[in-house]
Amino acid sequence: MTESISNDSVLEQLDRVLEARKGTADPESSYVASLHAKGLNKILEKVGEEATETILAAKDLEGEAADNALRNELVGETADLWFHSLVMLSHLNLSYREVLEELERRFDLSGHEEKASRQ
């Protein structure tokens, strides 16, 4: 059994792996390197594909909250979406930390206030 690690540690470790594979890994042996080699459009295609799969899994689960298989599917699809979003950020030289900082900034704002501040 593996030792449980904090969510921050998972994001930090994943960030380091993504950065390492972005620049030096062989696209033939690394999925992340292959995405970077194919370019931003391929990465965005994967983000869109995973977003669609997440939406469909959520719709399948609606009203079926006790169905563990559907819950697991939604969690898995959301993990895929987050992963590919992190690859996108990495490709654009951004970090998950910037997203967390933005979420933290919004924490004490109502959704209406936050949306109005963007216009």
Phi and psi restraints in degrees (range 20) as a CNS / XPLOR table:
assign (resid 1 and name C) (resid 2 and name N)
       (resid 2 and name CA) (resid 2 and name C) 1.0 -85.4 20.0 2
assign (resid 2 and name N) (resid 2 and name CA)
       (resid 2 and name C) (resid 3 and name N) 1.0 151.4 20.0 2
assign (resid 2 and name C) (resid 3 and name N)
       (resid 3 and name CA) (resid 3 and name C) 1.0 -73.7 20.0 2
assign (resid 3 and name N) (resid 3 and name CA)
       (resid 3 and name C) (resid 4 and name N) 1.0 137.4 20.0 2
assign (resid 3 and name C) (resid 4 and name N)
       (resid 4 and name CA) (resid 4 and name C) 1.0 -70.4 20.0 2
assign (resid 4 and name N) (resid 4 and name CA)
       (resid 4 and name C) (resid 5 and name N) 1.0 139.8 20.0 2
assign (resid 4 and name C) (resid 5 and name N)
       (resid 5 and name CA) (resid 5 and name C) 1.0 -122.4 20.0 2
assign (resid 5 and name N) (resid 5 and name CA)
       (resid 5 and name C) (resid 6 and name N) 1.0 156.3 20.0 2
assign (resid 5 and name C) (resid 6 and name N)
       (resid 6 and name CA) (resid 6 and name C) 1.0 -69.8 20.0 2
assign (resid 6 and name N) (resid 6 and name CA)
       (resid 6 and name C) (resid 7 and name N) 1.0 158.5 20.0 2
assign (resid 6 and name C) (resid 7 and name N)
       (resid 7 and name CA) (resid 7 and name C) 1.0 -60.4 20.0 2
assign (resid 7 and name N) (resid 7 and name CA)
       (resid 7 and name C) (resid 8 and name N) 1.0 -38.6 20.0 2
assign (resid 7 and name C) (resid 8 and name N)
       (resid 8 and name CA) (resid 8 and name C) 1.0 -60.7 20.0 2
assign (resid 8 and name N) (resid 8 and name CA)
       (resid 8 and name C) (resid 9 and name N) 1.0 -41.0 20.0 2
assign (resid 8 and name C) (resid 9 and name N)
       (resid 9 and name CA) (resid 9 and name C) 1.0 -64.0 20.0 2
assign (resid 9 and name N) (resid 9 and name CA)
       (resid 9 and name C) (resid 10 and name N) 1.0 -40.3 20.0 2
assign (resid 9 and name C) (resid 10 and name N)
       (resid 10 and name CA) (resid 10 and name C) 1.0 -61.3 20.0 2
assign (resid 10 and name N) (resid 10 and name CA)
       (resid 10 and name C) (resid 11 and name N) 1.0 -47.6 20.0 2
assign (resid 10 and name C) (resid 11 and name N)
       (resid 11 and name CA) (resid 11 and name C) 1.0 -63.5 20.0 2
assign (resid 11 and name N) (resid 11 and name CA)
       (resid 11 and name C) (resid 12 and name N) 1.0 -41.7 20.0 2
assign (resid 11 and name C) (resid 12 and name N)
       (resid 12 and name CA) (resid 12 and name C) 1.0 -63.3 20.0 2
assign (resid 12 and name N) (resid 12 and name CA)
       (resid 12 and name C) (resid 13 and name N) 1.0 -46.0 20.0 2
assign (resid 12 and name C) (resid 13 and name N)
       (resid 13 and name CA) (resid 13 and name C) 1.0 -64.3 20.0 2
assign (resid 13 and name N) (resid 13 and name CA)
       (resid 13 and name C) (resid 14 and name N) 1.0 -43.3 20.0 2
assign (resid 13 and name C) (resid 14 and name N)
       (resid 14 and name CA) (resid 14 and name C) 1.0 -63.9 20.0 2
assign (resid 14 and name N) (resid 14 and name CA)
       (resid 14 and name C) (resid 15 and name N) 1.0 -40.4 20.0 2
assign (resid 14 and name C) (resid 15 and name N)
       (resid 15 and name CA) (resid 15 and name C) 1.0 -58.9 20.0 2
assign (resid 15 and name N) (resid 15 and name CA)
       (resid 15 and name C) (resid 16 and name N) 1.0 -44.9 20.0 2
assign (resid 15 and name C) (resid 16 and name N)
       (resid 16 and name CA) (resid 16 and name C) 1.0 -64.1 20.0 2
assign (resid 16 and name N) (resid 16 and name CA)
       (resid 16 and name C) (resid 17 and name N) 1.0 -42.8 20.0 2
assign (resid 16 and name C) (resid 17 and name N)
       (resid 17 and name CA) (resid 17 and name C) 1.0 -64.1 20.0 2
assign (resid 17 and name N) (resid 17 and name CA)
       (resid 17 and name C) (resid 18 and name N) 1.0 -45.3 20.0 2
assign (resid 17 and name C) (resid 18 and name N)
       (resid 18 and name CA) (resid 18 and name C) 1.0 -60.0 20.0 2
assign (resid 18 and name N) (resid 18 and name CA)
       (resid 18 and name C) (resid 19 and name N) 1.0 -44.0 20.0 2
assign (resid 18 and name C) (resid 19 and name N)
       (resid 19 and name CA) (resid 19 and name C) 1.0 -64.1 20.0 2
assign (resid 19 and name N) (resid 19 and name CA)
       (resid 19 and name C) (resid 20 and name N) 1.0 -42.3 20.0 2
assign (resid 19 and name C) (resid 20 and name N)
       (resid 20 and name CA) (resid 20 and name C) 1.0 -64.4 20.0 2
assign (resid 20 and name N) (resid 20 and name CA)
       (resid 20 and name C) (resid 21 and name N) 1.0 -42.0 20.0 2
assign (resid 20 and name C) (resid 21 and name N)
       (resid 21 and name CA) (resid 21 and name C) 1.0 -78.1 20.0 2
assign (resid 21 and name N) (resid 21 and name CA)
       (resid 21 and name C) (resid 22 and name N) 1.0 -21.8 20.0 2
assign (resid 21 and name C) (resid 22 and name N)
       (resid 22 and name CA) (resid 22 and name C) 1.0 -62.7 20.0 2
assign (resid 22 and name N) (resid 22 and name CA)
       (resid 22 and name C) (resid 23 and name N) 1.0 -41.6 20.0 2
assign (resid 22 and name C) (resid 23 and name N)
       (resid 23 and name CA) (resid 23 and name C) 1.0 -101.3 20.0 2
assign (resid 23 and name N) (resid 23 and name CA)
       (resid 23 and name C) (resid 24 and name N) 1.0 -26.5 20.0 2
assign (resid 23 and name C) (resid 24 and name N)
       (resid 24 and name CA) (resid 24 and name C) 1.0 -125.1 20.0 2
assign (resid 24 and name N) (resid 24 and name CA)
       (resid 24 and name C) (resid 25 and name N) 1.0 -17.9 20.0 2
assign (resid 24 and name C) (resid 25 and name N)
       (resid 25 and name CA) (resid 25 and name C) 1.0 -74.7 20.0 2
assign (resid 25 and name N) (resid 25 and name CA)
       (resid 25 and name C) (resid 26 and name N) 1.0 153.3 20.0 2
assign (resid 25 and name C) (resid 26 and name N)
       (resid 26 and name CA) (resid 26 and name C) 1.0 -78.6 20.0 2
assign (resid 26 and name N) (resid 26 and name CA)
       (resid 26 and name C) (resid 27 and name N) 1.0 122.4 20.0 2
assign (resid 26 and name C) (resid 27 and name N)
       (resid 27 and name CA) (resid 27 and name C) 1.0 -58.9 20.0 2
assign (resid 27 and name N) (resid 27 and name CA)
       (resid 27 and name C) (resid 28 and name N) 1.0 -20.4 20.0 2
assign (resid 27 and name C) (resid 28 and name N)
       (resid 28 and name CA) (resid 28 and name C) 1.0 -75.1 20.0 2
assign (resid 28 and name N) (resid 28 and name CA)
       (resid 28 and name C) (resid 29 and name N) 1.0 -24.7 20.0 2
assign (resid 28 and name C) (resid 29 and name N)
       (resid 29 and name CA) (resid 29 and name C) 1.0 -116.5 20.0 2
assign (resid 29 and name N) (resid 29 and name CA)
       (resid 29 and name C) (resid 30 and name N) 1.0 -6.1 20.0 2
assign (resid 29 and name C) (resid 30 and name N)
       (resid 30 and name CA) (resid 30 and name C) 1.0 -126.7 20.0 2
assign (resid 30 and name N) (resid 30 and name CA)
       (resid 30 and name C) (resid 31 and name N) 1.0 122.4 20.0 2
assign (resid 30 and name C) (resid 31 and name N)
       (resid 31 and name CA) (resid 31 and name C) 1.0 -60.4 20.0 2
assign (resid 31 and name N) (resid 31 and name CA)
       (resid 31 and name C) (resid 32 and name N) 1.0 -44.3 20.0 2
assign (resid 31 and name C) (resid 32 and name N)
       (resid 32 and name CA) (resid 32 and name C) 1.0 -61.9 20.0 2
assign (resid 32 and name N) (resid 32 and name CA)
       (resid 32 and name C) (resid 33 and name N) 1.0 -46.9 20.0 2
assign (resid 32 and name C) (resid 33 and name N)
       (resid 33 and name CA) (resid 33 and name C) 1.0 -60.9 20.0 2
assign (resid 33 and name N) (resid 33 and name CA)
       (resid 33 and name C) (resid 34 and name N) 1.0 -37.4 20.0 2
assign (resid 33 and name C) (resid 34 and name N)
       (resid 34 and name CA) (resid 34 and name C) 1.0 -66.0 20.0 2
assign (resid 34 and name N) (resid 34 and name CA)
       (resid 34 and name C) (resid 35 and name N) 1.0 -37.4 20.0 2
assign (resid 34 and name C) (resid 35 and name N)
       (resid 35 and name CA) (resid 35 and name C) 1.0 -64.5 20.0 2
assign (resid 35 and name N) (resid 35 and name CA)
       (resid 35 and name C) (resid 36 and name N) 1.0 -46.1 20.0 2
assign (resid 35 and name C) (resid 36 and name N)
       (resid 36 and name CA) (resid 36 and name C) 1.0 -61.1 20.0 2
assign (resid 36 and name N) (resid 36 and name CA)
       (resid 36 and name C) (resid 37 and name N) 1.0 -40.3 20.0 2
assign (resid 36 and name C) (resid 37 and name N)
       (resid 37 and name CA) (resid 37 and name C) 1.0 -64.7 20.0 2
assign (resid 37 and name N) (resid 37 and name CA)
       (resid 37 and name C) (resid 38 and name N) 1.0 -32.9 20.0 2
assign (resid 37 and name C) (resid 38 and name N)
       (resid 38 and name CA) (resid 38 and name C) 1.0 -78.5 20.0 2
assign (resid 38 and name N) (resid 38 and name CA)
       (resid 38 and name C) (resid 39 and name N) 1.0 -18.8 20.0 2
assign (resid 38 and name C) (resid 39 and name N)
       (resid 39 and name CA) (resid 39 and name C) 1.0 98.0 20.0 2
assign (resid 39 and name N) (resid 39 and name CA)
       (resid 39 and name C) (resid 40 and name N) 1.0 175.0 20.0 2
assign (resid 39 and name C) (resid 40 and name N)
       (resid 40 and name CA) (resid 40 and name C) 1.0 -59.6 20.0 2
assign (resid 40 and name N) (resid 40 and name CA)
       (resid 40 and name C) (resid 41 and name N) 1.0 -41.2 20.0 2
assign (resid 40 and name C) (resid 41 and name N)
       (resid 41 and name CA) (resid 41 and name C) 1.0 -60.1 20.0 2
assign (resid 41 and name N) (resid 41 and name CA)
       (resid 41 and name C) (resid 42 and name N) 1.0 -38.9 20.0 2
assign (resid 41 and name C) (resid 42 and name N)
       (resid 42 and name CA) (resid 42 and name C) 1.0 -67.6 20.0 2
assign (resid 42 and name N) (resid 42 and name CA)
       (resid 42 and name C) (resid 43 and name N) 1.0 -41.2 20.0 2
assign (resid 42 and name C) (resid 43 and name N)
       (resid 43 and name CA) (resid 43 and name C) 1.0 -62.5 20.0 2
assign (resid 43 and name N) (resid 43 and name CA)
       (resid 43 and name C) (resid 44 and name N) 1.0 -44.5 20.0 2
assign (resid 43 and name C) (resid 44 and name N)
       (resid 44 and name CA) (resid 44 and name C) 1.0 -64.1 20.0 2
assign (resid 44 and name N) (resid 44 and name CA)
       (resid 44 and name C) (resid 45 and name N) 1.0 -36.5 20.0 2
assign (resid 44 and name C) (resid 45 and name N)
       (resid 45 and name CA) (resid 45 and name C) 1.0 -60.0 20.0 2
assign (resid 45 and name N) (resid 45 and name CA)
       (resid 45 and name C) (resid 46 and name N) 1.0 -42.8 20.0 2
assign (resid 45 and name C) (resid 46 and name N)
       (resid 46 and name CA) (resid 46 and name C) 1.0 -66.4 20.0 2
assign (resid 46 and name N) (resid 46 and name CA)
       (resid 46 and name C) (resid 47 and name N) 1.0 -40.1 20.0 2
assign (resid 46 and name C) (resid 47 and name N)
       (resid 47 and name CA) (resid 47 and name C) 1.0 -60.7 20.0 2
assign (resid 47 and name N) (resid 47 and name CA)
       (resid 47 and name C) (resid 48 and name N) 1.0 -45.7 20.0 2
assign (resid 47 and name C) (resid 48 and name N)
       (resid 48 and name CA) (resid 48 and name C) 1.0 -62.8 20.0 2
assign (resid 48 and name N) (resid 48 and name CA)
       (resid 48 and name C) (resid 49 and name N) 1.0 -42.3 20.0 2
assign (resid 48 and name C) (resid 49 and name N)
       (resid 49 and name CA) (resid 49 and name C) 1.0 -61.9 20.0 2
assign (resid 49 and name N) (resid 49 and name CA)
       (resid 49 and name C) (resid 50 and name N) 1.0 -45.2 20.0 2
assign (resid 49 and name C) (resid 50 and name N)
       (resid 50 and name CA) (resid 50 and name C) 1.0 -69.6 20.0 2
assign (resid 50 and name N) (resid 50 and name CA)
       (resid 50 and name C) (resid 51 and name N) 1.0 -34.1 20.0 2
assign (resid 50 and name C) (resid 51 and name N)
       (resid 51 and name CA) (resid 51 and name C) 1.0 -62.9 20.0 2
assign (resid 51 and name N) (resid 51 and name CA)
       (resid 51 and name C) (resid 52 and name N) 1.0 -44.1 20.0 2
assign (resid 51 and name C) (resid 52 and name N)
       (resid 52 and name CA) (resid 52 and name C) 1.0 -62.6 20.0 2
assign (resid 52 and name N) (resid 52 and name CA)
       (resid 52 and name C) (resid 53 and name N) 1.0 -44.1 20.0 2
assign (resid 52 and name C) (resid 53 and name N)
       (resid 53 and name CA) (resid 53 and name C) 1.0 -64.7 20.0 2
assign (resid 53 and name N) (resid 53 and name CA)
       (resid 53 and name C) (resid 54 and name N) 1.0 -35.1 20.0 2
assign (resid 53 and name C) (resid 54 and name N)
       (resid 54 and name CA) (resid 54 and name C) 1.0 -66.3 20.0 2
assign (resid 54 and name N) (resid 54 and name CA)
       (resid 54 and name C) (resid 55 and name N) 1.0 -44.0 20.0 2
assign (resid 54 and name C) (resid 55 and name N)
       (resid 55 and name CA) (resid 55 and name C) 1.0 -60.2 20.0 2
assign (resid 55 and name N) (resid 55 and name CA)
       (resid 55 and name C) (resid 56 and name N) 1.0 -46.7 20.0 2
assign (resid 55 and name C) (resid 56 and name N)
       (resid 56 and name CA) (resid 56 and name C) 1.0 -64.0 20.0 2
assign (resid 56 and name N) (resid 56 and name CA)
       (resid 56 and name C) (resid 57 and name N) 1.0 -39.8 20.0 2
assign (resid 56 and name C) (resid 57 and name N)
       (resid 57 and name CA) (resid 57 and name C) 1.0 -65.3 20.0 2
assign (resid 57 and name N) (resid 57 and name CA)
       (resid 57 and name C) (resid 58 and name N) 1.0 -38.2 20.0 2
assign (resid 57 and name C) (resid 58 and name N)
       (resid 58 and name CA) (resid 58 and name C) 1.0 -65.4 20.0 2
assign (resid 58 and name N) (resid 58 and name CA)
       (resid 58 and name C) (resid 59 and name N) 1.0 -42.4 20.0 2
assign (resid 58 and name C) (resid 59 and name N)
       (resid 59 and name CA) (resid 59 and name C) 1.0 -63.8 20.0 2
assign (resid 59 and name N) (resid 59 and name CA)
       (resid 59 and name C) (resid 60 and name N) 1.0 -38.5 20.0 2
assign (resid 59 and name C) (resid 60 and name N)
       (resid 60 and name CA) (resid 60 and name C) 1.0 -64.2 20.0 2
assign (resid 60 and name N) (resid 60 and name CA)
       (resid 60 and name C) (resid 61 and name N) 1.0 -34.5 20.0 2
assign (resid 60 and name C) (resid 61 and name N)
       (resid 61 and name CA) (resid 61 and name C) 1.0 -78.7 20.0 2
assign (resid 61 and name N) (resid 61 and name CA)
       (resid 61 and name C) (resid 62 and name N) 1.0 -28.3 20.0 2
assign (resid 61 and name C) (resid 62 and name N)
       (resid 62 and name CA) (resid 62 and name C) 1.0 -51.9 20.0 2
assign (resid 62 and name N) (resid 62 and name CA)
       (resid 62 and name C) (resid 63 and name N) 1.0 125.5 20.0 2
assign (resid 62 and name C) (resid 63 and name N)
       (resid 63 and name CA) (resid 63 and name C) 1.0 81.5 20.0 2
assign (resid 63 and name N) (resid 63 and name CA)
       (resid 63 and name C) (resid 64 and name N) 1.0 -1.8 20.0 2
assign (resid 63 and name C) (resid 64 and name N)
       (resid 64 and name CA) (resid 64 and name C) 1.0 -123.2 20.0 2
assign (resid 64 and name N) (resid 64 and name CA)
       (resid 64 and name C) (resid 65 and name N) 1.0 39.9 20.0 2
assign (resid 64 and name C) (resid 65 and name N)
       (resid 65 and name CA) (resid 65 and name C) 1.0 -56.0 20.0 2
assign (resid 65 and name N) (resid 65 and name CA)
       (resid 65 and name C) (resid 66 and name N) 1.0 -25.8 20.0 2
assign (resid 65 and name C) (resid 66 and name N)
       (resid 66 and name CA) (resid 66 and name C) 1.0 -85.1 20.0 2
assign (resid 66 and name N) (resid 66 and name CA)
       (resid 66 and name C) (resid 67 and name N) 1.0 -5.0 20.0 2
assign (resid 66 and name C) (resid 67 and name N)
       (resid 67 and name CA) (resid 67 and name C) 1.0 -82.7 20.0 2
assign (resid 67 and name N) (resid 67 and name CA)
       (resid 67 and name C) (resid 68 and name N) 1.0 101.3 20.0 2
assign (resid 67 and name C) (resid 68 and name N)
       (resid 68 and name CA) (resid 68 and name C) 1.0 -62.5 20.0 2
assign (resid 68 and name N) (resid 68 and name CA)
       (resid 68 and name C) (resid 69 and name N) 1.0 -35.3 20.0 2
assign (resid 68 and name C) (resid 69 and name N)
       (resid 69 and name CA) (resid 69 and name C) 1.0 -63.4 20.0 2
assign (resid 69 and name N) (resid 69 and name CA)
       (resid 69 and name C) (resid 70 and name N) 1.0 -42.6 20.0 2
assign (resid 69 and name C) (resid 70 and name N)
       (resid 70 and name CA) (resid 70 and name C) 1.0 -70.0 20.0 2
assign (resid 70 and name N) (resid 70 and name CA)
       (resid 70 and name C) (resid 71 and name N) 1.0 -37.1 20.0 2
assign (resid 70 and name C) (resid 71 and name N)
       (resid 71 and name CA) (resid 71 and name C) 1.0 -62.0 20.0 2
assign (resid 71 and name N) (resid 71 and name CA)
       (resid 71 and name C) (resid 72 and name N) 1.0 -45.9 20.0 2
assign (resid 71 and name C) (resid 72 and name N)
       (resid 72 and name CA) (resid 72 and name C) 1.0 -63.1 20.0 2
assign (resid 72 and name N) (resid 72 and name CA)
       (resid 72 and name C) (resid 73 and name N) 1.0 -37.5 20.0 2
assign (resid 72 and name C) (resid 73 and name N)
       (resid 73 and name CA) (resid 73 and name C) 1.0 -63.5 20.0 2
assign (resid 73 and name N) (resid 73 and name CA)
       (resid 73 and name C) (resid 74 and name N) 1.0 -44.1 20.0 2
assign (resid 73 and name C) (resid 74 and name N)
       (resid 74 and name CA) (resid 74 and name C) 1.0 -64.1 20.0 2
assign (resid 74 and name N) (resid 74 and name CA)
       (resid 74 and name C) (resid 75 and name N) 1.0 -43.0 20.0 2
assign (resid 74 and name C) (resid 75 and name N)
       (resid 75 and name CA) (resid 75 and name C) 1.0 -61.4 20.0 2
assign (resid 75 and name N) (resid 75 and name CA)
       (resid 75 and name C) (resid 76 and name N) 1.0 -44.2 20.0 2
assign (resid 75 and name C) (resid 76 and name N)
       (resid 76 and name CA) (resid 76 and name C) 1.0 -62.9 20.0 2
assign (resid 76 and name N) (resid 76 and name CA)
       (resid 76 and name C) (resid 77 and name N) 1.0 -43.9 20.0 2
assign (resid 76 and name C) (resid 77 and name N)
       (resid 77 and name CA) (resid 77 and name C) 1.0 -66.7 20.0 2
assign (resid 77 and name N) (resid 77 and name CA)
       (resid 77 and name C) (resid 78 and name N) 1.0 -37.4 20.0 2
assign (resid 77 and name C) (resid 78 and name N)
       (resid 78 and name CA) (resid 78 and name C) 1.0 -66.4 20.0 2
assign (resid 78 and name N) (resid 78 and name CA)
       (resid 78 and name C) (resid 79 and name N) 1.0 -39.2 20.0 2
assign (resid 78 and name C) (resid 79 and name N)
       (resid 79 and name CA) (resid 79 and name C) 1.0 -61.4 20.0 2
assign (resid 79 and name N) (resid 79 and name CA)
       (resid 79 and name C) (resid 80 and name N) 1.0 -41.7 20.0 2
assign (resid 79 and name C) (resid 80 and name N)
       (resid 80 and name CA) (resid 80 and name C) 1.0 -61.7 20.0 2
assign (resid 80 and name N) (resid 80 and name CA)
       (resid 80 and name C) (resid 81 and name N) 1.0 -42.5 20.0 2
assign (resid 80 and name C) (resid 81 and name N)
       (resid 81 and name CA) (resid 81 and name C) 1.0 -63.1 20.0 2
assign (resid 81 and name N) (resid 81 and name CA)
       (resid 81 and name C) (resid 82 and name N) 1.0 -47.6 20.0 2
assign (resid 81 and name C) (resid 82 and name N)
       (resid 82 and name CA) (resid 82 and name C) 1.0 -60.6 20.0 2
assign (resid 82 and name N) (resid 82 and name CA)
       (resid 82 and name C) (resid 83 and name N) 1.0 -44.7 20.0 2
assign (resid 82 and name C) (resid 83 and name N)
       (resid 83 and name CA) (resid 83 and name C) 1.0 -58.2 20.0 2
assign (resid 83 and name N) (resid 83 and name CA)
       (resid 83 and name C) (resid 84 and name N) 1.0 -51.2 20.0 2
assign (resid 83 and name C) (resid 84 and name N)
       (resid 84 and name CA) (resid 84 and name C) 1.0 -67.8 20.0 2
assign (resid 84 and name N) (resid 84 and name CA)
       (resid 84 and name C) (resid 85 and name N) 1.0 -30.5 20.0 2
assign (resid 84 and name C) (resid 85 and name N)
       (resid 85 and name CA) (resid 85 and name C) 1.0 -65.3 20.0 2
assign (resid 85 and name N) (resid 85 and name CA)
       (resid 85 and name C) (resid 86 and name N) 1.0 -38.8 20.0 2
assign (resid 85 and name C) (resid 86 and name N)
       (resid 86 and name CA) (resid 86 and name C) 1.0 -66.1 20.0 2
assign (resid 86 and name N) (resid 86 and name CA)
       (resid 86 and name C) (resid 87 and name N) 1.0 -37.3 20.0 2
assign (resid 86 and name C) (resid 87 and name N)
       (resid 87 and name CA) (resid 87 and name C) 1.0 -62.7 20.0 2
assign (resid 87 and name N) (resid 87 and name CA)
       (resid 87 and name C) (resid 88 and name N) 1.0 -42.9 20.0 2
assign (resid 87 and name C) (resid 88 and name N)
       (resid 88 and name CA) (resid 88 and name C) 1.0 -58.7 20.0 2
assign (resid 88 and name N) (resid 88 and name CA)
       (resid 88 and name C) (resid 89 and name N) 1.0 -49.6 20.0 2
assign (resid 88 and name C) (resid 89 and name N)
       (resid 89 and name CA) (resid 89 and name C) 1.0 -58.9 20.0 2
assign (resid 89 and name N) (resid 89 and name CA)
       (resid 89 and name C) (resid 90 and name N) 1.0 -44.8 20.0 2
assign (resid 89 and name C) (resid 90 and name N)
       (resid 90 and name CA) (resid 90 and name C) 1.0 -59.9 20.0 2
assign (resid 90 and name N) (resid 90 and name CA)
       (resid 90 and name C) (resid 91 and name N) 1.0 -44.2 20.0 2
assign (resid 90 and name C) (resid 91 and name N)
       (resid 91 and name CA) (resid 91 and name C) 1.0 -59.3 20.0 2
assign (resid 91 and name N) (resid 91 and name CA)
       (resid 91 and name C) (resid 92 and name N) 1.0 -33.3 20.0 2
assign (resid 91 and name C) (resid 92 and name N)
       (resid 92 and name CA) (resid 92 and name C) 1.0 -95.1 20.0 2
assign (resid 92 and name N) (resid 92 and name CA)
       (resid 92 and name C) (resid 93 and name N) 1.0 13.9 20.0 2
assign (resid 92 and name C) (resid 93 and name N)
       (resid 93 and name CA) (resid 93 and name C) 1.0 59.6 20.0 2
assign (resid 93 and name N) (resid 93 and name CA)
       (resid 93 and name C) (resid 94 and name N) 1.0 38.0 20.0 2
assign (resid 93 and name C) (resid 94 and name N)
       (resid 94 and name CA) (resid 94 and name C) 1.0 -115.6 20.0 2
assign (resid 94 and name N) (resid 94 and name CA)
       (resid 94 and name C) (resid 95 and name N) 1.0 167.1 20.0 2
assign (resid 94 and name C) (resid 95 and name N)
       (resid 95 and name CA) (resid 95 and name C) 1.0 -129.8 20.0 2
assign (resid 95 and name N) (resid 95 and name CA)
       (resid 95 and name C) (resid 96 and name N) 1.0 154.7 20.0 2
assign (resid 95 and name C) (resid 96 and name N)
       (resid 96 and name CA) (resid 96 and name C) 1.0 -56.2 20.0 2
assign (resid 96 and name N) (resid 96 and name CA)
       (resid 96 and name C) (resid 97 and name N) 1.0 -28.2 20.0 2
assign (resid 96 and name C) (resid 97 and name N)
       (resid 97 and name CA) (resid 97 and name C) 1.0 -60.0 20.0 2
assign (resid 97 and name N) (resid 97 and name CA)
       (resid 97 and name C) (resid 98 and name N) 1.0 -37.8 20.0 2
assign (resid 97 and name C) (resid 98 and name N)
       (resid 98 and name CA) (resid 98 and name C) 1.0 -65.7 20.0 2
assign (resid 98 and name N) (resid 98 and name CA)
       (resid 98 and name C) (resid 99 and name N) 1.0 -35.8 20.0 2
assign (resid 98 and name C) (resid 99 and name N)
       (resid 99 and name CA) (resid 99 and name C) 1.0 -68.1 20.0 2
assign (resid 99 and name N) (resid 99 and name CA)
       (resid 99 and name C) (resid 100 and name N) 1.0 -44.3 20.0 2
assign (resid 99 and name C) (resid 100 and name N)
       (resid 100 and name CA) (resid 100 and name C) 1.0 -63.0 20.0 2
assign (resid 100 and name N) (resid 100 and name CA)
       (resid 100 and name C) (resid 101 and name N) 1.0 -38.8 20.0 2
assign (resid 100 and name C) (resid 101 and name N)
       (resid 101 and name CA) (resid 101 and name C) 1.0 -62.7 20.0 2
assign (resid 101 and name N) (resid 101 and name CA)
       (resid 101 and name C) (resid 102 and name N) 1.0 -39.3 20.0 2
assign (resid 101 and name C) (resid 102 and name N)
       (resid 102 and name CA) (resid 102 and name C) 1.0 -67.0 20.0 2
assign (resid 102 and name N) (resid 102 and name CA)
       (resid 102 and name C) (resid 103 and name N) 1.0 -41.6 20.0 2
assign (resid 102 and name C) (resid 103 and name N)
       (resid 103 and name CA) (resid 103 and name C) 1.0 -63.2 20.0 2
assign (resid 103 and name N) (resid 103 and name CA)
       (resid 103 and name C) (resid 104 and name N) 1.0 -40.0 20.0 2
assign (resid 103 and name C) (resid 104 and name N)
       (resid 104 and name CA) (resid 104 and name C) 1.0 -63.4 20.0 2
assign (resid 104 and name N) (resid 104 and name CA)
       (resid 104 and name C) (resid 105 and name N) 1.0 -41.0 20.0 2
assign (resid 104 and name C) (resid 105 and name N)
       (resid 105 and name CA) (resid 105 and name C) 1.0 -60.5 20.0 2
assign (resid 105 and name N) (resid 105 and name CA)
       (resid 105 and name C) (resid 106 and name N) 1.0 -37.2 20.0 2
assign (resid 105 and name C) (resid 106 and name N)
       (resid 106 and name CA) (resid 106 and name C) 1.0 -81.0 20.0 2
assign (resid 106 and name N) (resid 106 and name CA)
       (resid 106 and name C) (resid 107 and name N) 1.0 -9.8 20.0 2
assign (resid 106 and name C) (resid 107 and name N)
       (resid 107 and name CA) (resid 107 and name C) 1.0 -54.7 20.0 2
assign (resid 107 and name N) (resid 107 and name CA)
       (resid 107 and name C) (resid 108 and name N) 1.0 -43.4 20.0 2
assign (resid 107 and name C) (resid 108 and name N)
       (resid 108 and name CA) (resid 108 and name C) 1.0 -94.0 20.0 2
assign (resid 108 and name N) (resid 108 and name CA)
       (resid 108 and name C) (resid 109 and name N) 1.0 8.1 20.0 2
assign (resid 108 and name C) (resid 109 and name N)
       (resid 109 and name CA) (resid 109 and name C) 1.0 -97.5 20.0 2
assign (resid 109 and name N) (resid 109 and name CA)
       (resid 109 and name C) (resid 110 and name N) 1.0 146.2 20.0 2
assign (resid 109 and name C) (resid 110 and name N)
       (resid 110 and name CA) (resid 110 and name C) 1.0 -73.5 20.0 2
assign (resid 110 and name N) (resid 110 and name CA)
       (resid 110 and name C) (resid 111 and name N) 1.0 157.8 20.0 2
assign (resid 110 and name C) (resid 111 and name N)
       (resid 111 and name CA) (resid 111 and name C) 1.0 -57.2 20.0 2
assign (resid 111 and name N) (resid 111 and name CA)
       (resid 111 and name C) (resid 112 and name N) 1.0 -37.0 20.0 2
assign (resid 111 and name C) (resid 112 and name N)
       (resid 112 and name CA) (resid 112 and name C) 1.0 -67.0 20.0 2
assign (resid 112 and name N) (resid 112 and name CA)
       (resid 112 and name C) (resid 113 and name N) 1.0 -42.7 20.0 2
assign (resid 112 and name C) (resid 113 and name N)
       (resid 113 and name CA) (resid 113 and name C) 1.0 -64.0 20.0 2
assign (resid 113 and name N) (resid 113 and name CA)
       (resid 113 and name C) (resid 114 and name N) 1.0 -43.3 20.0 2
assign (resid 113 and name C) (resid 114 and name N)
       (resid 114 and name CA) (resid 114 and name C) 1.0 -62.7 20.0 2
assign (resid 114 and name N) (resid 114 and name CA)
       (resid 114 and name C) (resid 115 and name N) 1.0 -45.0 20.0 2
assign (resid 114 and name C) (resid 115 and name N)
       (resid 115 and name CA) (resid 115 and name C) 1.0 -63.8 20.0 2
assign (resid 115 and name N) (resid 115 and name CA)
       (resid 115 and name C) (resid 116 and name N) 1.0 -42.5 20.0 2
assign (resid 115 and name C) (resid 116 and name N)
       (resid 116 and name CA) (resid 116 and name C) 1.0 -62.9 20.0 2
assign (resid 116 and name N) (resid 116 and name CA)
       (resid 116 and name C) (resid 117 and name N) 1.0 -32.6 20.0 2
assign (resid 116 and name C) (resid 117 and name N)
       (resid 117 and name CA) (resid 117 and name C) 1.0 -69.4 20.0 2
assign (resid 117 and name N) (resid 117 and name CA)
       (resid 117 and name C) (resid 118 and name N) 1.0 -18.7 20.0 2
assign (resid 117 and name C) (resid 118 and name N)
       (resid 118 and name CA) (resid 118 and name C) 1.0 -85.6 20.0 2
assign (resid 118 and name N) (resid 118 and name CA)
       (resid 118 and name C) (resid 119 and name N) 1.0 -12.1 20.0 2
